[in-house]
């Protein structure tokens, strides 16, 4: 935004003043084009004094009174979330299989570790391999005795 301020034209013509005096207008004088109520002045506009745009301003905001709301205490019983029973999700991912003289060997990944599994093996002291079929591997979670299955990809049938 660009603002331009021009000095009083009479002062320029007279040459008596380089800069006109800065006068602060009263609140009633600040309204441009205000019509006089005196009928003898024939409704001529009231002259508006120049307002100094660089005068000191008070930018301090008056503090607002803070009213505190009353504190309401509610007695509520908190019930813990229901405990999910059952084994955790299987930590193994199928990598491949091999038929070693009639014995099925399955390659599983647990993170970055490769695990070989046969029927009857106990893996990580928590999972026992119950069966290996063309479609799935069945595990028993030893701490609870629950059974879980790991589906094998269709391309491995």
N, C-alpha and C positions, 0 to 999 in steps of 0.2 A: 504494500500500500504506500502510495506517495502522497504527501500533503504539502501544500504550498501556502505561505502566509505573506500577504502583501501589506506594506505600510500604508498609513493614512495618506490619501492623495493630496490633501492640503499641505501636509508637511513636505511632500516632495516638491510641489510647485513653489512654496515659499523658500525652500532651501535652508530654512532656519534650523531644522532638526534633521539629523541623519536617520534616527530611529524614533518613531513615535513613542510616547510614554505608554507603558502597559498599565491598563486599568482593569481591575477585577469587577465584573458586572455583578449586580445584585441578582437574586433569584428572579425577581419580577422583570428585570431588564433583559434577561437572557432569552426570553421568548421573542423571536423575530417576528415583525409584522403585527405586533400587538396594537390594537386600536385604542386611542385615548377615550375615556368616558366623558371628558369635559366637552360640552357642545361648542364652546367658544373656539376650540382648536381645530374644528372642522374635520374630525376623524383622520388626522394624520398619523402615520405610524410612529411609534415611540422609538427613538434612536437606541441602538444596542451597542453597549460598550464592548471593547475588545476583551476577550478572555485570554489570559496568559496560559498557553498549553504547557509551559514549562514550570509553572508554579508548583510549590511543594504540595504533595498529596499525602493524606493519611491512609495507608493501606492496611492498617491494623484492623482486624475483624474483632468485634466485641465478642467475648466468650459467651457461649450458650449455656444456659443452666441445664445441668444433667439431672434428670429425675430417675432415680433407681426404681425399678419395678420390684414389687414384693416377691420374695423367694417362696415358691410353692414346693413342698416336699411331698412326693408321691411314694407310698410304700408299695412296691411291686415285687413279686417273686420272679426271679430269673431262673428259667429252666435251662439246664445245659442242653446243647444240641444232642440229638439222638446218636448213640454210638453205633457206627456202622460195623456190623460183624461180618466176618468173612475174610478170606485171604487177600493179600495185596495183589495188584496186577502182576502178571508174569513178567519177570525181568529179562526174559530170553526172546531173541528174534531168530527165526529160522534162516540159516545160511545155505545148507545143502544136505545131501544124504549120500550114503554109500552102502552097497550090499556086500558084506565081507563073508563069503562062504555061507550064505543063508542067514547071517546075523545082520539086522538093520543097525547102521550107525548113522546118527544124526549130528550135524554140525550146527551148533547154536552160538549166537553172540550174546554176551552180557556186557554191554558197554563196548569196550575195546578188547575184551578178553574172549578168546575162542574156547568153546567147551564141546567136548565129544560126549555124546550120550548114547547109552544102550538101554534096553529094557531092564529095569531093576536097579539102575544106578541112582544114587542120591547126589543131587547137585546142590552145592552151597549149604549143605546140612539142613536145608529147609524143603527141598523139592525132590520127590522120588518119581522116576519115569515109570508109569504104569504100563502104557502100551504105545506102540508106534504103528500107525496105519498109513495108507496112501493119502488120506485126507487130513489127518490130524495127529498130534502127539498129546497123550493124556498124562497129566501130572497130578500128584497128591501133595498138598501142602501139609507137611508133617505136624506143625504145631496145632492145627485144628482138625486135620484129617479130611478136609474138603478137597474135592477134585476140581481141576481146571484143565481146559484144553487149549492148545495152540493150533489154530488152523494153518494148514500148509497151502502154499500157492497152487493154483490150478495147473500151472506149467510143470509142476513136479509130480503129477499123478502118474 
